[in-house]
Amino acid sequence: MSAADGRDPGRGSLWARLRSRIFHSYFLLRRPMTLGVRAIVHDVEAGTIFLVRHTYVPGWQMPGGGVETGETMEEALVHELLEEGNIELTGPPVLKSVHHNRAASRRDHVAFYHVTQFRQFEPRLPDREIAEAGFFSLADLPEGTTSATLRRIDETLNGADPSPYW
């Protein structure tokens, strides 16, 4: 965020969209099919979930990222939760669904997990990748929560049929 005016200069800008396309193009060249992981980190007792707002794409979403070559989906999830939320798993995550993320590319897929056994060892502070992060009440999600995030919440917590698409 800009200290002078409180705005996030990367959010939704032309440069942010271009940077996102460059990253996806790079991964497309490195891997013919891309695989990512995301999780609903759900504090059942508090009735909250953990969301992040990145600096390079608009909206609030669940933490996650790409699965690297030689890495399992669960290993990727572990490092993404640490990186994006200072969150450590204290029990196994539950794989809920796998989705085709056609908004990213024709070759992108996302494995989606439900995490209820975890600890956050300290709040996640903003940096170049994460503009904001925190736990939010399910009854009061932040404005700008992405439609994909809302669909995954509905599927995971309300029993809606999972969509094959992210």
N, C-alpha and C positions, 0 to 999 in steps of 0.2 A: 504494500500500500504506500502511496505517496504520503510522506509525513506532512507536506504542506497543505494538501486539500482533503486527505482521508479517502481518496479514490484508489482503486486497484487499476493501474494502467494497463494490465494485460487482459483483463476480463472482457471477452467479447470483441476485442479489437481485431483489426485486419491482421496484425502481426501474430496474435494468438491463434487465429484460425489457420494462418499459413504455417506456423510452427507445428500445429497439430497435424496438418497434412504431410509435412516433411517427415515427422516421426513415423506416421503410418506408412509412408512410402519407403522409408528406410527399412522398417520391419518387413514390409512386403518383399523387398529385395533380399533380405537375409533369410526369410522364411516364407515358403509359398502359402502356408496357412498360419494365421496367428491365433494364439490362445491366451486368454486372460482369465483372471479370477477377480471376483468381488464378493463381499460378505455383508450381510446384515449383522452388525455387532449389536446384540440386543441385551440390555440389562432388564431382565424380566421383572425383577423386584421393583425397580424404579419406574418401569414403563417407558424407557427411553431407548433410542438407537443412536449410534455414532454416525455422523455425516461429515464430509469434507467438501470444501469449495476450493477447487484448483485455481491457479493463476492463469492457466492457458485454455480453459473451456468454461463456459457459463454454467451456472446451476450448482445446487447441492446434490451430492451423490454419496453412495456408499464407498468405502475404501476398497482399493484394489489396483491391479496393474497387470502387466504382461508376465507370462511364464517364459523364462529364459531356456535356452537350449540346455539339456541335461538336468533340468529341474522338474520336480513333480509339481502338480497343482497345489498340493498342500504346502510344500516348501515355499512356493511363490506367495501363497496366502500369508504364511508366517512372516516373510520378510516385508510384504506390503503393509500388513497391519502394524508392524514395528515402525516402518518408515513413515507411514501416513498418520498414525495415531498414537504411537508409544504404547501399543497394546500387545500384550503377550497372551498367548493361549494357555489356559490352565486345564483344558480338556479338549477332546477331539471336536473339530468342526463337523457339521453335518452337510454333505453335498445335497442341495435341494433340487437343482436343475442345471441344464446346459442350454445356452441360447445362441442363436446366430445373430451377431451384431452387424446387421447389414448397413447401419448408419455409418460405421467405421470403414468397412470394406466388404466385398463379397466373400472374403475368406476369413473373417474374424469371428471367433466364438468365445463365449464367456461361461466359465463354470461358476455357479453361484452357490455360496455356502451360508448356513445359519450358524452363528457363533453365540453361545450363551455362557460359556465358561472361559473367562478371561480376566485380566487385570490391566488397568492403565496405570503405569508407574509414574507418570506425570502428564499434565495437560500438553497437548500438541500446540506449539507456538508457530506463528506464520513464518514462512521462508519463501524462496523463489518458486517452489512448486505448490505449496499449500497456502492459500490466502487466509482461510479460516477452517477450524475443525472443532467439533464438540458433540456432546450428547444432547439430544432433543427429545422432548416429550412426544410420544406418538400422537397425542391430541393437539399438539402445537408445533408442527414441523415448519422450518423456515420457508419464507417466500422464496420461490425459485427452485424448490426441490424438483428434480427432473421427473418427467413422466415415467421413465424406466424405473427409477427408484420407487415411485409410488406403486407401480405395478408389482414389483418384487415384494414390497411390504404387504400388499393385498394378497398375493399368492402365498407368502410364508406365514403370515399371522392371521389371515381371515379365511384361508382355504380356497381362494379363487384358483381356477384352473391355470396352470403355468402356460405362458405363451412360448412358442418355440423361438420367438424373436426377442431380442433385448429391448 
